[in-house]
């Protein structure tokens, strides 16, 4: 399985490299580093499996504050 850059036409998904079906949710994602995410996709139409990678530039800023994280994951933090 080869890794390839996303062929996405939007920020919300990618297209199957074999049949062109729009895929919205990867089967699996791995945060390789602070700046690199690898996604594993499986097409429900043709069954092809492939990976894409997404990287941010070195000068990108993280925009979520600690308060935002706490509000988003309050149930998990309390458990």
HELIX and SHEET records of a PDB file:
HELIX    1   1 UNK A   66  UNK A   72  1                                   7    
HELIX    2   2 UNK A   74  UNK A   78  1                                   5    
SHEET    1   A 4 UNK A   3  UNK A   5  0                                        
SHEET    2   A 4 UNK A  49  UNK A  55  1                                        
SHEET    3   A 4 UNK A  36  UNK A  42 -1                                        
SHEET    4   A 4 UNK A  28  UNK A  33 -1                                        
SHEET    1   B 2 UNK A  14  UNK A  15  0                                        
SHEET    2   B 2 UNK A  22  UNK A  23 -1                                        
END                                                                             
